[in-house]
């Protein structure tokens, strides 16, 4: 793995403040293509990406999500700086979702195992693809954030995007040029994660920062 890939991962902060400036089609294609390189069960590749750039379509999706989620986010407690930044950023993203230049929904059908497809395998195909896309966007200087916003307004989103009933939606990723700076992500130290040869009990003295 190249140092450039590691650096992109290390500094891939969730970007909830995005410029409305357009993103070139070629860059969007690069990001989605990176998703196709991700592994999937049996190389089944049972995933698709809906790229939404039409203003009216984005507005319909954003309105459905904001009306369902914004009141709950506004009411959530912000006991410390970490929660305040995350929730204030989420509130901002909800209020500007229609202005994000690109919304990407990573979806998939149950297609594996071929003789008896199981839903669990859909997620193990969707999420590696989505992670590839997030890292690829970071490497191109684009900001993204992994969300499940679609869950609060799925019927409306399915209707607007004409998504078939047998297609599962894994995540919604807004993408655009970032208004904030990339930098090191806040994660627990690796020595609190690695268990050598056997389970070593609880390695974490405090809950990880969000």
Secondary structure, DSSP 8 states (H G I E B T S, - for coil): --HHHHHHHHT------B------HHHHHHHHHHHHTS--GGG---EEEEEE--HHHHHHHHHHHHHHHHHHHHHS---SHHHHHHHHHHHHHHHHGGGSSEEEEEEEE---STTS--THHHHHHHHHHHHHHHHHHHHTTEEEEEE-GGGGSHHHHHHHHT--TTEEEEEEEEEEEBSS---------GGGT---SS--S---SS----
